[in-house]
């Protein structure tokens, strides 16, 4: 559905994107992640044909795409992080204007449906210039969906939204995906990617570091369990004893009574830990396994890729 092959963008000797091979499958939500300056926005601009690659190629909907084919462009919907809007138009006029650009016939019902889904219908006659940042972002999403595109390319679509707005956008994207929409989603809000994406690609320094499902990325971290333990009035001596257990790698204090233990890889260590704590006379209030998160995977994978580069850049010997 969206494919890049050895995609590169260089500015002099600097490679913003370096031999990037992406493949977004039909009907999936693909989360595109990376730290600031990783090359995400440059990649999206090349996919959209706004920025010309130094080398490599882009395919959209099975066809080579450089941004000049209107037939392909009208099959795509786009939300940029800082999209320009016409402040002197009302929200309804703004969407009607784009409906004419896309040669839609009788767009009124579609406009109303979209504005109602993001709770903007009652504000349809308000000038866009009077909209908050979050309202503008929801209007951007309505514009992207208005012409019923097959592919959505979204760069920080929930930027500036409050929790209720984030939930609305999440539900809207999941609903559109259930209808068959393919979505390429770039966001710094990892919890949203975690709740929506079928697969995730992590990029740093212009290169794809990892690509997998959220569960698959978390599984790559290896190691054992992360056990959250709540105790009644634990002592510093008890913590030292727990830290000395052969299967415990690390103990973090979440609060005076709650610890997070990282265990060595292997079998489930909860029974052994419970026996030890009971043997020490400790009162265990609760114990649960904490799943590895997308944030854990993101931080670990990008840190491993960037640390050697940072050390090289700052090495003055």
N, C-alpha and C positions, 0 to 999 in steps of 0.2 A: 504493500500500500504506500509506504514511504521508505525509500532506500537511498543511502549514500554509499558511494564506492570510492575509497581512497581520497576522501574529500580533504582539501587543504586550503588554508587561507594564510598567506604570509604577508607581513608588513616589513619589508627589508629582510633582516636576518631573523625576525621574530615570527614564530609559527603560532598564530592564534588557534588554529585548528590543524591537526597533523595526522594525515592518513586515517580519517575517521570513517569507519564502516558501521552504519546503523541500519537496522531493518525493523520497521514498525509493521506488525502483521495486521491484516484486515480484521476489523472488529474488536481490537484490543485497546486498552488504555495503557500507554507507554509513558512511564515517569522518567524524565530526563533531568538528572541531578548533577551538581558540581559546585565547588566553592566559587566565590567571587573571582572573576577573571579566568575561569576554566575554559571558556570558549562556547558556552551554551547559546548565548544570544547570537553570536556570530554564526554558529551552525544553523540556528533557526532562520536567520536572515538569508543565508545561502539556500536553504531549502525553499524559501519563499521567492527566491529569485531577486531579492532586493540588493544583496551583495553578491558580486561575481566571484566565484572560487578562483584561486590561483591554479588549482588542478583538481582532478577528480570529477565526479558526476553525481547528479541528483535525479532520482526517479520519483514521481508522484502518480499514484493510480496506474502504475505499470507503464508510464510514458516518461521519457526524458523531459525535464522541466527546468527552464531558465528564467521563468517569470513573465515571458512574453505571450504565452498562450492564454487568451481570455477564456477559452473553453475549459481549460484546466483550472484556472483561477476561480471560476464561478462554482466549481465543485469543492472548494475549500473555504473554511471559515477560520478567521484569525482574530486572536486577542493579544495585543501587545501590552507590555507592562505600563507604558506611558503613551497611550494612543491619543492622537489629536482628535478633538471633538469640536463641533460647531456650537459655541456657547449661545449664539443668538437664536438658535432653533429650540423649539420644545422637543421633548423626548419623542413624541409621536411624529413630529415633522422630520426629526433626525432619521428615524427608522424608515419613514416613507420615502425620504430622499434616497437612501441606499436601496430600497426596494425597486425604485425606478432605474437605478444604475444596473441592477441585476435583472432588469426586464421582467419583474414579477407581475403577474396578473392578479388584480384584486387582493393586495397584501393585507388589507384591514384585519381579517380574522387572525392571521399569523401574528401581526403586531400585537393585537390585544392578548392573545394567548401567552406570548412570551413575556409581556409586561406584567401580566397577572401572575405568572409563575415566579417572578422575582419581586413581587409586591411593589411594582412601580406604576400599575395602571391608574391609580388614583392621582398620581403625579405626572400623568402623561402630558398635561398642558403647561407644566412648569418649564421654564427655560433651562437648558442643560447647564448654563453658566451658574445656576442656583443650586445645582446638585452637589452633594458631598462626594468625596473621593470614592467611597464605597458604592454610592448610587451610580456614579459614572462607570465604575467597573462592571456593575451588573448590566448597565445599558450597553457596554461594549460586548458583553456576552450575548445579549439579545441580537445585536447587529450581526455577530458572527454566525448565529443560528438561523437568522431570518430567511435566507434563501435555501434552506434545507441542504446544507453541504454534506458530502460523504466523509470528509476529513476535517477535523478540528485541530488547529495548532495554537496552543495557549501558552503564553509566557507570563507567569505570575498572575493567574486569573483571579486569585482571592486577595491580592494585594490591597490593603486599605479597608478590608471588610471586617465588620464585627463578627462575633461568633455565630449569630443568627444568620448573617449574610453568607458566611462560609458554609454553613449547613445547607442553605438554599442552593448555593452553587454546586456543592458536592452532590446533592440529590438530583439536581438538573443534569449534571454530567453523567451520573450513573444511569439515569433514565434514558438519556440520549444514546449512551453506549448500548443499553439493552435493545434499542431500536436498530442497532447495527452500525452506529457511528464509530469511526476510528478516531482516537484522540491521542495526540502527542502533547504531553503536559510537562512544562518546566515550572518548578516551584521550589522555594526555600522552606516552605512549611511541610516538613517531612511527614507529619502525621496525616496530612491530606493525601499525599502520595501513597502512604502505607495503607490507607483505607480504600483507595480507588484503583491503583495501578495493578494490572496483571503482570507486567514485567517492568524492570527498572534498569536503566543504563546510567552508570556513574562515570563522569568525565573529569579529568584534571589535566592542566597544561595542554589542552587540545586533544588529548588522547582518551580513548575509551578504556577504562580500567577494569570494569566488570559489567556484566549484563545477565540478569537472572530475575526470577520472582523474588518477592520480598523474603519469603521463607528460605529460598535458595541462597540469597545473599547472607542472611543471618547464619545459615548452616556453615558457610565458609569460614566463619570466625573461629570455629573449632572450640577447644576447651570443654569444660564440663558445665555443670549447672550453675545458675545464679539463684541462690536461696535467700528469700527475705524472711528473717526470723524476728519475732517479737517476744521479748522476755520481760518478766516482772523484776524490776530493780536489778539489772545485771551489774556486776562489779568489773573494775578494770582488770583484776586478776583473772576473772572468767574469760574476758576477751583475749588476754594473752594466751590462755590455755587453748582457746578455740583456734587462734592463729597458728599455734604449734602443731595442730593436728596434721598428719601426713597428707590428707586429701584436701586440705584447705589451702588455696593459693592467696586469697586476699579477703580482708574483712573491712567493709566500709560502714561507717556509722551514719545512718539516715536520720536518727534521732537518739536521744539517750536510751531508749528502750528498743529501738529497731535497728537491726544490722543487716547488711547485704553481703552474703558470702559467695565468693567465686570458688568453685571446686575444680579439682583436676578432672581431665577427661576420663571417662569410664562409666562405671555403674552408678545407679541412683544412690546418692550419699545421704539422703534424708533419714533413713532408718539408723545409720551409724551415728549421725549427728544427734538425733533424738536420744539415743541410748547414752551418748556421752553427756549431754546436758542433764538428763535425768540422774545420771550417776554423780554429777556434781551438785545435785540438789537444786538446780535451776528450775524455775517455773516457766514453762514454755506456753505462751498465750496463743501463738499462731506460727505457722510455717508454710510458705508457699513458694512455688517455682516461678521465677520471673523470666518471661520469654525474652530472647534477644530481639531488639528492635531494629527498624531500618536506620535509625539514628546511630546505633552502635556500629552497624555495617558501614554506613557512610563515613563516619569519623575514622574507623580503623582502616578502611581501604584508601581513603584520600590521604590520611596521615602517612601511611606506608609509602605512597607514591611521592608525596611532597617533601618528606623529611630529607632524603638524600640530596634533592635539589637545593633546599634551603641551606643545608650544611655546606654544600659546595659553594653557594653564592656568598656565604659569610665566612668561608675559610680564608684567613689572611696569611696562612703560613706559606 
